[in-house]
Amino acid sequence: MPTTTMSARVDAGELTVIGGGGHVGIPLVLSFADAGFRVNVNDVNRAVLEVLRAGRLPFVEHGGEALLAKALKEERLTFTSAPADISTGGPVIITIGTPIDEFLNPVRRVVQDCIDALLPHLADGQLLILRSTVFPGTTEWLDGYVKRKGRDLKVAFCPERVVQGQGIKELRETPQIVSGTTAAAQDEAAKLFAAIAPEIVVVAPKEAELAKLFNNAYRYIEFATANQFYLIAKSAGLDYRRIHDAMKHNYPRARTVPSPGLSAGPCLVKDTMQLAAFAQNQFSLGNAAMLVNEGLVLHICDDLARRYELSRMTVGLLGMAFKADIDDTRASLSYKFKRALANHADAVLTTDPFVTTDPDLLPLDDVVARSDLLILCAPHSAYRDLELGGTPVVDIWGFLTKANVIR
Ligand SMILES: NC(=O)c1ccc[n+]([C@@H]2O[C@H](COP(=O)([O-])OP(=O)(O)OC[C@H]3O[C@@H](n4cnc5c(N)ncnc54)[C@H](O)[C@@H]3O)[C@@H](O)[C@H]2O)c1
């Protein structure tokens, strides 16, 4: 497998990032700007562009503020929202969302609509890089589609693999998988990413597409394994944290066993389902992982409903983001908890120190003071040493140090 650490850097010219105001787009834009590029931040969401232009980030991206201030000061960013405003002089990287539909199948139309809008404004010979996570075969399909329209573009797929909120740091540390439909596309994409990535790994487009999906599905299955272990221990009346600690202690082969917890967010389940669709719904491990990860919430609700008179109780949910120390609520299982508990409890109160988009959130102190029972949904660092009095807390994660955790 060709893998290179490239030292030769491309001329830092201009590039366009479509979806440049999104979760993948912003760290990418800022990393390229930091590497000396001028970046055209193209996004249909004008409000997000205004926030960026004003020197603020629309969501938590650790280390992003300083890079944004530097990029704005050095006048490296332009903000555009129409396809006609993309730059014809440099590469175009697509980072738009790629959802799945009600049948849990990918929606290729999203990519096609985006390309249809861009095509009249792209110059022949230009490098077009897909970075969104796509259904295997999409890159080759795109190459054929462009050719059928009589256009000659260099088409590449270079997946994003950073963890949300840590993109700036991880882009510097994560090998970049690069693929192209021609040698020229592949080489040009490799040169471009060598400016920001520590290492380039070159494979064919479908291999790159599958590598990205396998990365995410594997992670999702790992979480499901931990969650199923947790449920097995719980059903046996045992404290899984003690077992988890014992099995990992100085035992290298268990080093990577994750903590149980809510496995949510916009990518892991979606990408596992894309892979299932690609495998003709024969991805039994992936489907089983979904049953476990999505079922965990309902299992805990059921268990609490059996053990407590919830209809007389107020339940407080700590952490509504889909994971720790970020503000993103997309596909957060905290909201599945909220809905499921609403069927049982007298009241459900919610709080989160990061989330700014949910008007129902209350200050932490209020939620703690008013709740008869608490559930740790997102293990934000700020919660670790919380003194919660004697209020019982469900802590799937095994995260809290001073709480009255119930098994
Ligand atoms: N969020 C992550 O951490 C992460 C990590 C790796 C891969 N991915 C993948 O990256 C892709 C993007 O995810 P995201 O979380 O950044 O989504 P996002 O919704 O945060 O960002 C997408 C951005 O694209 C913009 N957009 C949509 N259509 C557009 C168009 N036609 N022209 C210009 N702008 C347009 C949106 O306004 C939005 O700002 C998805 O395929 C996702 O699976 C995400």
The ligand as a Gaussian input file, in Angstrom:
#p B3LYP/6-31G(d) Opt

LIG

0 1
 N      -19.141000      15.871000      11.799000
 C      -18.076000      15.110000      11.771000
 O      -17.322000      15.055000      12.745000
 C      -17.725000      14.303000      10.551000
 C      -16.546000      13.580000      10.548000
 C      -16.169000      12.879000       9.410000
 C      -17.009000      12.897000       8.299000
 N      -18.185000      13.586000       8.322000
 C      -18.993000      13.616000       7.102000
 O      -18.803000      14.900000       6.515000
 C      -20.008000      15.348000       5.871000
 C      -20.428000      16.677000       6.442000
 O      -20.772000      16.517000       7.802000
 P      -20.902000      17.764000       8.770000
 O      -21.072000      17.224000      10.120000
 O      -19.808000      18.737000       8.522000
 O      -22.276000      18.404000       8.251000
 P      -22.766000      19.887000       8.541000
 O      -24.233000      19.864000       8.315000
 O      -22.223000      20.382000       9.828000
 O      -22.060000      20.746000       7.390000
 C      -22.465000      20.715000       6.062000
 C      -22.465000      22.154000       5.550000
 O      -22.729000      22.109000       4.158000
 C      -23.584000      23.202000       3.833000
 N      -24.198000      22.858000       2.543000
 C      -25.105000      21.885000       2.292000
 N      -25.377000      21.844000       0.975000
 C      -24.600000      22.788000       0.379000
 C      -24.420000      23.212000      -0.961000
 N      -25.094000      22.642000      -1.966000
 N      -23.544000      24.221000      -1.205000
 C      -22.862000      24.819000      -0.184000
 N      -23.006000      24.455000       1.106000
 C      -23.851000      23.454000       1.382000
 C      -24.510000      23.306000       5.023000
 O      -25.106000      24.580000       5.105000
 C      -23.562000      23.016000       6.184000
 O      -22.972000      24.205000       6.691000
 C      -20.997000      14.200000       6.061000
 O      -20.894000      13.346000       4.947000
 C      -20.498000      13.507000       7.307000
 O      -20.897000      12.171000       7.363000
 C      -18.550000      14.293000       9.424000

